[in-house]
Amino acid sequence: MIINQKTVLTFVKKNLLFIVLGLVIGLITGAFDMVFGRVLLLIGDVRTEHPLFFIPFLGLAGLVILYLYQHYGGRANGGMGLVFRVGHGKEQSIPKRLIPLIILTTWLTHLFGGSAGREGVAVQIGATISNFFTNSFDDANRRLFLITGMAAGFAGLFQTPLAATLFAIEVLFIGRMRLSALVPVLVASYTASATSQFLGLEHFAIPIKVSLAITPILFMKLAVLGLLFGLTGNAFALGLKQSKKWLADKLPNAYLRIVLIGSILALTFLLLDMGRYSGLGTNLISASFSDGSILSYDWLLKLVLTLLTLAIGFQGGEVTPLFAIGSSLGVVLAPIFGLPISLVAALGYASVFGSATSTFLAPILIGAEVFGMENFPYFFIVMVFTMSFGKRNSIYGEQKY
């Protein structure tokens, strides 16, 4: 076989360019993630120390958020939907204003006690940065680097580069992966993760040391747990979609909707242990893995209150609350199944996220990177059954089959 020297040279140049761009996107996104993440944690600490100074004004904060989006958002109003439409080739660009808008409004959501996450912000930051650098590319390569930016955003915030790589290449299309994007995506993920960690963003990891032989009985227990966690994630995704529609129908005025429901939520958050269910849910995650106090209904209240917070227009993401929902549910289920609490909490942490996002490989790697690679088989078995539902719902409305 004769190898064309010009073809080889073109291939090498193209891949070198992809690697360099992956490095650049990873560096910039990791730095943005660090700033966003550090301030978000500081905001959470301030709100936790002074809940009565902030949570009562959640409804008013919602008015500010809605005003900013309606008057300054433009196409950035599309948020994650816009990112997915660019990824599917329906649109070509993401306005740069999306970055300060989503960061500021998410900080406001958390400062005033909304129950929301942060991954959606990080993914949008990375996607916007990569789109800016690759606007002159053709459609195929532009979409490839959009995936690169999404992965960098996820990895920079959670510092799980392998999971971020798989999340980005499988999330746009359920059951299909963009393998041609692997090289720049992996480079960007590791670069963003290393950058944010170097700059001081905390790395979350809880090594779990269990050694359980996978017997038929254990296999069946893991299968049932997978079904239960899958049901929970699916219910969250469906509930988010339906609650947005129902509330918009009942209260068509967006300003009235966010101030009224936001004020009711504020009162609820205060009555329920002064903000126990506000913010990311990291308090529930921490308690799940440190013998802290987890109530039998923590997972359900976090689920419902996160749905309502996001459905009326507050900003953030869903993934960290999903981690909290899954881990606290795992604490409740562990004694029933006669399994170590830390293991079942970890399985819930990963698989509820996987079910709600309709991703399979990313949650397995999330579990392995956060809780230890030796637990990979447990996560794999649980995720097989988590994803076994014929009809699945996703928190990402623009996701395609």
C-alpha positions in Angstrom: 0.0 0.0 0.0 1.4 3.4 -1.0 1.0 6.1 1.6 0.5 9.6 0.2 3.0 11.8 2.0 0.9 14.9 1.6 -2.1 13.2 3.1 -0.1 12.1 6.1 1.3 15.6 6.6 -2.2 17.1 6.4 -3.4 14.5 9.0 -0.6 15.3 11.4 -1.0 19.0 11.0 -4.8 18.7 11.6 -4.3 16.6 14.8 -1.6 18.9 16.1 -4.0 21.9 15.6 -6.7 20.0 17.4 -4.4 19.2 20.3 -3.2 22.8 20.6 -6.8 24.1 20.5 -7.8 21.5 23.1 -5.0 22.8 25.4 -6.0 26.4 24.9 -9.7 25.7 25.4 -8.9 23.6 28.5 -6.7 26.3 30.0 -9.2 29.1 29.6 -12.2 27.1 30.6 -10.4 25.7 33.7 -9.6 29.2 34.8 -13.2 30.4 34.3 -14.4 27.3 36.2 -12.1 28.1 39.1 -13.4 31.6 39.4 -17.0 30.5 39.1 -16.7 27.6 41.4 -14.7 29.3 44.2 -17.2 32.2 44.3 -20.1 29.8 44.3 -18.7 27.9 47.3 -18.1 31.2 49.1 -21.7 32.3 48.4 -23.0 29.1 49.7 -21.0 29.5 52.9 -22.3 33.1 53.4 -25.9 32.0 52.9 -25.6 29.1 55.2 -24.2 31.3 58.0 -26.9 34.0 57.5 -30.0 32.4 56.0 -32.4 35.0 57.2 -30.4 37.8 55.5 -30.8 36.2 52.1 -33.4 33.4 51.6 -36.5 35.6 52.3 -35.5 37.6 49.2 -35.4 34.7 46.8 -38.5 35.9 44.9 -37.0 39.4 44.4 -33.7 37.8 43.2 -35.8 35.9 40.7 -37.1 39.2 39.3 -33.6 40.5 38.8 -32.6 37.3 37.0 -35.6 37.4 34.7 -35.0 41.1 33.9 -31.4 40.4 33.0 -32.3 37.6 30.7 -35.2 39.4 29.0 -33.3 42.7 28.5 -29.7 41.6 27.9 -29.9 37.9 27.0 -30.9 37.8 23.4 -30.0 34.4 21.9 -28.2 33.6 25.2 -31.6 33.0 26.7 -31.4 29.5 25.0 -28.8 28.4 27.6 -28.2 24.6 27.4 -30.8 24.4 24.6 -28.7 26.7 22.5 -25.6 24.6 23.2 -27.4 21.5 22.0 -28.8 23.2 18.9 -25.3 24.3 17.9 -24.1 20.7 18.6 -26.9 19.5 16.2 -26.0 22.0 13.5 -29.3 23.9 13.9 -27.5 27.1 14.9 -23.8 28.1 14.4 -22.8 30.5 17.2 -23.1 31.1 20.9 -23.0 34.8 22.0 -20.2 35.6 24.3 -22.6 37.4 26.7 -23.9 34.0 27.8 -20.8 33.6 30.0 -21.2 36.6 32.4 -25.0 36.3 32.3 -25.2 32.6 33.3 -22.4 33.1 35.9 -24.0 36.1 37.6 -27.6 34.7 37.6 -26.4 31.4 39.0 -24.6 33.2 41.8 -27.8 35.1 42.6 -29.8 31.9 42.6 -27.5 30.3 45.1 -26.9 33.4 47.3 -30.6 33.8 47.9 -31.2 30.1 48.6 -32.5 28.5 45.4 -31.9 24.7 45.0 -29.9 24.4 41.9 -26.6 23.0 40.5 -23.6 24.3 38.7 -22.6 21.9 35.9 -25.0 23.5 33.3 -23.1 26.8 33.9 -19.7 25.1 33.4 -20.7 23.3 30.3 -22.1 26.5 28.8 -18.9 28.4 29.7 -16.8 25.8 27.9 -19.1 25.6 24.9 -19.1 29.4 24.5 -15.3 29.6 24.7 -14.7 26.7 22.2 -17.3 28.2 19.8 -15.5 31.6 19.9 -12.2 29.9 18.9 -13.6 27.8 16.2 -16.2 30.1 14.5 -14.1 30.1 11.3 -14.1 26.3 11.0 -16.5 24.3 8.9 -19.7 23.0 10.5 -18.3 19.5 11.3 -15.2 20.8 13.1 -17.2 23.5 14.8 -19.4 20.9 16.3 -16.4 18.8 17.2 -14.9 21.7 19.2 -18.2 22.5 20.8 -18.0 19.0 22.4 -14.4 19.8 23.4 -15.6 22.9 25.2 -18.4 21.0 26.9 -16.0 18.4 28.2 -13.6 21.1 29.4 -16.3 22.9 31.3 -17.5 19.7 33.0 -13.9 18.5 33.8 -12.8 21.9 35.1 -15.6 22.1 37.6 -15.8 18.4 38.8 -12.2 17.4 38.0 -13.2 14.1 36.6 -11.6 14.3 33.1 -12.4 10.8 32.0 -16.1 11.1 32.9 -16.2 14.6 31.3 -14.7 13.2 28.1 -17.4 10.5 27.8 -20.2 12.8 29.0 -19.4 15.3 26.2 -19.2 12.7 23.4 -22.4 10.8 24.4 -24.8 13.5 25.7 -25.8 15.2 22.4 -27.2 11.9 21.0 -28.6 9.2 23.2 -26.9 5.9 22.3 -24.4 7.5 19.9 -20.9 8.8 20.5 -18.8 11.3 18.5 -15.6 9.2 18.6 -13.8 11.5 16.1 -13.7 14.1 18.9 -11.8 12.0 21.4 -8.3 13.5 21.0 -9.1 17.2 21.6 -11.8 16.3 24.1 -9.5 14.3 26.2 -6.7 16.9 26.0 -9.1 19.7 26.9 -10.6 17.7 29.8 -7.3 16.9 31.5 -6.1 20.5 30.9 -9.2 22.1 32.4 -9.2 19.7 35.3 -5.5 20.3 36.1 -5.9 24.1 35.6 -8.8 24.5 38.0 -7.2 22.3 40.6 -3.8 24.2 40.3 -5.6 27.5 40.7 -7.3 26.3 43.9 -10.7 24.8 43.1 -11.3 21.9 45.5 -11.2 18.3 44.2 -14.0 16.1 45.5 -13.0 12.4 46.0 -14.1 9.8 48.6 -12.2 6.5 48.3 -14.5 3.6 49.1 -12.9 0.4 50.2 -15.2 -2.5 49.8 -14.5 -6.0 48.6 -17.7 -7.8 47.7 -17.6 -10.8 45.5 -20.2 -10.5 42.7 -22.4 -13.5 43.6 -25.9 -14.1 42.1 -27.4 -12.5 45.2 -25.3 -9.4 45.0 -25.9 -9.1 41.3 -29.7 -9.2 41.9 -29.4 -6.5 44.6 -27.3 -4.3 42.3 -29.9 -4.8 39.5 -32.8 -3.8 41.7 -30.8 -0.8 43.0 -30.2 0.2 39.4 -33.9 0.1 38.6 -34.8 2.2 41.7 -32.1 4.8 40.9 -33.1 4.8 37.3 -36.7 5.4 38.2 -35.6 8.3 40.4 -33.5 10.0 37.8 -36.2 9.4 35.2 -38.9 10.9 37.5 -36.7 14.0 38.0 -36.3 14.6 34.3 -39.9 14.1 33.6 -40.9 16.2 36.6 -38.7 19.1 35.4 -40.3 19.0 31.9 -43.9 18.8 33.2 -43.5 21.3 36.0 -42.1 23.9 33.6 -45.1 23.4 31.3 -47.7 23.3 34.0 -46.5 26.4 35.8 -46.2 28.3 32.6 -49.8 27.4 31.8 -51.1 28.3 35.2 -49.0 31.5 35.6 -48.3 32.8 32.1 -46.8 36.1 33.4 -43.1 35.1 33.9 -42.4 37.9 36.4 -45.5 37.0 38.6 -44.5 33.3 38.3 -41.0 33.7 39.6 -41.7 36.2 42.4 -44.8 34.3 43.7 -43.4 30.8 43.5 -39.9 32.0 44.5 -41.4 33.6 47.7 -43.2 30.4 48.5 -40.0 28.5 48.0 -38.1 30.9 50.3 -40.6 30.3 53.1 -40.4 26.6 52.5 -36.6 26.6 52.6 -36.6 28.5 55.9 -39.1 26.2 57.5 -37.2 23.1 56.5 -34.3 23.5 58.8 -33.2 27.0 57.7 -32.1 26.2 54.2 -31.1 22.5 54.5 -32.3 22.0 50.9 -31.0 25.3 49.5 -28.0 25.5 47.2 -26.1 22.6 45.6 -26.9 19.9 48.1 -23.3 19.3 49.0 -24.4 19.2 52.7 -26.4 16.1 51.9 -23.6 14.6 49.9 -21.2 15.2 52.8 -23.6 13.7 55.3 -24.1 10.7 53.1 -20.5 9.7 53.3 -19.5 10.8 56.8 -22.2 9.2 59.0 -24.0 12.4 59.1 -27.7 12.9 59.6 -29.7 11.8 56.5 -33.5 11.8 56.9 -35.6 9.2 55.0 -37.2 12.0 53.0 -34.2 14.2 52.2 -33.8 12.9 48.7 -37.5 13.5 47.9 -37.6 17.1 49.2 -34.3 17.9 47.4 -35.8 16.5 44.2 -39.1 18.5 44.5 -37.5 21.8 45.6 -34.9 21.6 42.8 -37.6 21.0 40.2 -39.5 24.0 41.4 -36.5 26.3 41.6 -35.4 25.5 38.0 -38.9 25.3 36.6 -39.7 28.9 37.4 -36.6 30.4 35.8 -33.8 30.4 38.4 -30.4 29.5 36.9 -27.8 26.8 37.6 -27.7 23.2 36.7 -29.1 19.9 37.8 -26.2 17.6 38.3 -25.0 18.4 41.8 -28.5 18.2 43.2 -28.9 14.9 41.3 -25.7 13.7 43.1 -27.3 14.8 46.4 -30.6 13.1 45.6 -28.9 9.8 44.6 -26.5 9.7 47.5 -29.1 10.5 50.2 -31.5 7.9 48.6 -28.6 5.4 48.7 -28.2 5.9 52.5 -31.9 5.1 52.9 -31.8 2.0 50.7 -28.5 0.5 52.0 -29.9 -1.1 55.2 -32.8 -2.5 53.3 -30.4 -4.3 50.9 -27.9 -5.2 53.5 -25.1 -3.4 51.7 -22.5 -0.9 53.0 -24.0 2.6 53.2 -21.0 4.3 51.5 -21.2 1.9 48.5 -24.9 2.3 47.9 -24.7 6.1 48.4 -21.9 6.2 45.8 -24.0 4.0 43.4 -26.9 6.4 43.8 -24.7 9.4 43.4 -23.6 8.2 39.9 -26.6 6.4 38.6 -29.4 9.0 39.3 -27.2 11.4 37.4 -26.9 8.9 34.6 -30.6 8.2 34.4 -31.6 11.9 34.4 -29.1 12.8 31.6 -29.6 9.6 29.6 -25.8 8.9 29.6 -24.3 5.5 30.4 -20.5 5.6 30.3 -20.0 9.0 32.0 -21.7 8.1 35.3 -19.7 4.9 35.5 -16.5 6.9 35.2 -17.8 9.5 37.6 -18.3 6.8 40.1 -14.9 5.3 39.4 -13.0 8.6 39.5 -14.7 9.9 42.6 -15.0 6.7 44.7 -12.1 4.5 43.3 -11.5 2.5 40.2 -11.7 -0.7 42.1 -15.5 -0.1 42.3 -15.9 0.0 38.6 -17.8 -3.4 38.3 -20.5 -2.3 40.8 -21.1 1.0 38.9 -21.2 -0.9 35.6 -23.8 -3.4 36.7 -26.0 -0.8 38.4 -25.9 1.5 35.3 -26.9 -1.4 33.0 -30.2 -1.7 34.9 -30.5 2.0 35.4 -30.6 2.5 31.7 -32.8 -0.5 31.0 -36.1 1.5 30.8 -37.7 1.5 27.3 -38.9 5.1 27.6 -36.4 7.5 29.1 -36.6 11.2 29.9 -33.7 13.6 30.0 -33.1 16.9 31.7 -31.8 18.1 28.3 -34.8 18.7 26.2 -32.7 19.1 23.0 -31.1 15.7 23.3 -31.6 13.4 20.3 -31.8 9.7 19.7 
